[in-house]
Amino acid sequence: MELLGKALTTALIVTLLANAATFLMGLFYFFDLALFELWIVENVAMFFETIAKLEVEFRIFDKEEHC
């Protein structure tokens, strides 16, 4: 589970960098519609990756014994 959490963190960082690059390209190309659509798809993917990461983190937290 911890390995899965680290893998999801890496995927989330890569998606965040790709999202920022697409946003900046969209600004420099004066809001090209195809880049804007790609940016929206990346935001949706990042949302679901974040939800998956939170689920894994909560499962790890539940397995650990806390006082």
Residue pairs with C-beta under 8 A, 6 or more apart in sequence:
1 56
1 59
1 60
1 63
2 60
4 56
5 53
5 56
5 57
5 60
8 49
8 52
8 53
8 56
9 53
11 49
12 46
12 49
12 50
12 53
15 42
15 45
15 46
15 49
16 46
18 42
19 39
19 42
19 43
19 46
22 35
22 38
22 39
22 42
23 39
25 32
25 35
26 32
26 35
26 36
26 39
29 35
